[in-house]
């Protein structure tokens, strides 16, 4: 078994030669419980604490006004109070503190109705409250995100009775005063774009053939172009942020896609990650909870709504399938400087578990007994570099992976 593991180390060292600038794994996808409301397209999603929310949308024949809560701990969906604005789809959403917000949207079919309202859902009371309308034309397929105590909405599409009109206006909503203020217009009119925020900056990836990616500064109210998106230009993607990384995936041009990409705020660079775990699709919902990202619903094939729901872990490493007992290990943070924690989904008791750590030359540098998960390891006196771990149970390999100390 040790010889096999040394071969594994050699394999990862070769990969490292081609991945010297990217210290993270390619990420892993794990399917969770299907969305409780059934098949859905054009839905909205947001997260509050350890709970995720998906609501409204269209199933191919009717629009909905329901809201469902997903518990990260139990992997269970629970229906909450129906959305106060009635049935609609292709709205936008964000969260601030313990409140969720759904803004704009459409009734989804002609004769079209477009909304310019914003509704607040209170997690503590499970109630909806209508807030002040924004001072512009109602629309659907807008971008939305929040920064601090303010929410942002802009771009989108409207039908004037004879033609479709795309917008580039950009609006700020203040939770404290319940007022809207128009900010600097986005650089181009677009619909079906994707947006997210990192710190005091907002980000929008256009839904046209340019692949342009833009950063909005809350302090200066200026748009600055960043590195172009690395994939095929498209609309209808899902996006979210974790730490200083933004993530976008799926969407459609003339084809539906299931690729998934990371943008690094520090390096201003795009990296393709592991493909979305489900089928290629358009307009899925996406949101983060802690260090995990979630995507689900949307339309696959020839506009066929879906209900599957997936968890993305950027720092998780899936063990090599050496035995039928292989498990998936979640390691965070990785890279780390002082301590990192190993955990798994679900429960696992270790009767005679061992954690073994090797340096890049295959020399054993740390060995611990494992009773259960999660468990943490300290850096100790180990220098910066690439390391490899093996977790065994009664001398059988359960998982292997790569660690980086920096």
LINKAMO-V568337 format. One record per run of one state. SS is the DSSP state (a for helix, b for strand, c for the rest). FROM is the first residue (numbers start at 1). LEN is the number of residues. If there is no record, write none. Layout:
BEGIN
ss=[SS & SS]
from=[FROM & FROM]
len=[LEN & LEN]
END
This chain:
BEGIN
ss=[c & a & c & b & c & b & c & b & c & b & c & b & c & b & c & b & c & b & c & b & c & b & c & b & c & b & c & b & c & b & c & b & c & b & c & b & c & b & c & b & c & b & c & b & c & b & c & b & c & b & c & b & c & b & c & b & c & b & c & b & c & b & c & b & c & b & c & b & c & b & c & b & c & b & c & b & c & b & c & b & c & b & c & b & c & b & c & b & c & b & c & b & c & b & c & b & c & b & c]
from=[1 & 2 & 18 & 28 & 33 & 40 & 42 & 44 & 49 & 51 & 56 & 58 & 59 & 63 & 65 & 67 & 72 & 76 & 81 & 88 & 90 & 92 & 97 & 99 & 104 & 106 & 107 & 114 & 115 & 118 & 123 & 127 & 131 & 140 & 141 & 143 & 148 & 150 & 155 & 157 & 160 & 164 & 167 & 170 & 175 & 179 & 184 & 194 & 199 & 201 & 206 & 213 & 218 & 222 & 227 & 235 & 236 & 238 & 243 & 245 & 250 & 252 & 253 & 256 & 258 & 260 & 265 & 269 & 273 & 281 & 283 & 285 & 290 & 292 & 297 & 299 & 301 & 304 & 307 & 309 & 314 & 317 & 319 & 328 & 333 & 336 & 337 & 339 & 344 & 349 & 359 & 364 & 373 & 375 & 379 & 385 & 394 & 396 & 406]
len=[1 & 16 & 10 & 5 & 7 & 2 & 2 & 5 & 2 & 5 & 2 & 1 & 4 & 2 & 2 & 5 & 4 & 5 & 7 & 2 & 2 & 5 & 2 & 5 & 2 & 1 & 7 & 1 & 3 & 5 & 4 & 4 & 9 & 1 & 2 & 5 & 2 & 5 & 2 & 3 & 4 & 3 & 3 & 5 & 4 & 5 & 10 & 5 & 2 & 5 & 7 & 5 & 4 & 5 & 8 & 1 & 2 & 5 & 2 & 5 & 2 & 1 & 3 & 2 & 2 & 5 & 4 & 4 & 8 & 2 & 2 & 5 & 2 & 5 & 2 & 2 & 3 & 3 & 2 & 5 & 3 & 2 & 9 & 5 & 3 & 1 & 2 & 5 & 5 & 10 & 5 & 9 & 2 & 4 & 6 & 9 & 2 & 10 & 1]
END
